[in-house]
């Protein structure tokens, strides 16, 4: 049973896209994709909201997600999220 997390990052003046660009350029995205239990980590841009980025994050199980949440990368993500003054909305789905 996989867990799918939708995270909507919303900012102002293109800050959400800048956040994604920095996540990629710093190698954080690649590191997360290589974590044990990560099945997907992809960003999308909603066509009707230029200030929001959607992250679809899929994990093998809750244990893999919990390990990710305790990783150094989560601290780096938090720093960047604050740097770009982003607000988050999350949705958690279970895939059987």
C-alpha positions in Angstrom: 0.0 0.0 0.0 1.6 3.3 -1.1 1.1 6.7 0.3 0.6 9.6 -2.0 1.0 13.1 -0.7 -0.1 16.2 -2.6 1.6 19.4 -1.4 0.5 22.7 -2.8 3.2 25.4 -2.3 1.8 28.9 -2.8 3.7 32.1 -2.7 3.8 35.5 -4.5 5.7 36.9 -7.5 6.9 33.5 -8.7 8.4 32.5 -5.4 7.0 28.9 -5.6 8.7 28.3 -8.9 11.9 29.8 -7.6 11.6 27.4 -4.6 11.4 24.4 -7.0 14.3 25.7 -9.1 16.5 25.9 -5.9 15.3 22.5 -4.7 16.5 21.1 -8.1 19.7 23.1 -8.4 20.8 22.2 -4.8 20.3 18.5 -5.6 17.7 18.0 -2.9 15.1 16.6 -5.3 17.6 14.0 -6.6 18.5 13.0 -3.0 14.9 12.5 -2.1 14.2 10.4 -5.2 17.1 8.1 -4.2 15.7 7.6 -0.7 14.6 4.1 0.2 10.9 3.8 -0.3 10.4 6.9 -2.5 8.4 6.0 -5.5 7.7 9.5 -7.0 8.7 13.1 -6.4 7.5 15.4 -9.1 6.4 19.0 -9.4 3.6 20.3 -11.5 2.3 23.8 -12.3 -1.5 24.3 -12.1 -2.7 26.1 -15.3 -5.2 28.2 -13.4 -2.9 29.4 -10.5 0.5 30.8 -11.5 1.6 31.3 -7.9 1.2 27.6 -6.9 3.3 24.5 -7.5 2.0 21.0 -6.8 4.3 18.3 -5.5 3.2 14.7 -5.9 5.2 12.7 -3.5 4.7 8.9 -3.3 6.2 6.6 -0.7 6.2 2.8 -0.3 4.7 3.0 3.2 4.3 5.1 6.3 7.7 3.9 7.6 9.5 5.2 4.6 7.7 8.5 4.8 8.5 8.8 8.5 12.2 8.3 7.8 12.1 11.0 5.2 10.4 13.4 7.6 13.3 12.9 10.0 16.0 13.4 7.4 18.3 16.4 7.0 16.6 17.1 3.7 13.4 18.1 5.5 15.4 20.7 7.4 16.7 22.1 4.1 13.2 22.1 2.6 11.9 24.0 5.6 14.7 26.6 5.3 13.9 27.1 1.6 10.1 27.2 2.2 10.7 30.0 4.7 13.1 31.8 2.4 10.4 32.0 -0.3 7.6 32.7 2.2 5.5 29.8 1.0 2.2 28.5 2.4 1.4 24.8 2.2 -1.7 22.8 1.8 -1.4 19.0 2.0 -3.5 16.0 1.0 -2.7 12.4 1.9 -4.0 9.5 -0.1 -3.6 5.8 0.2 -3.0 3.7 -3.0 -3.9 0.1 -2.7 
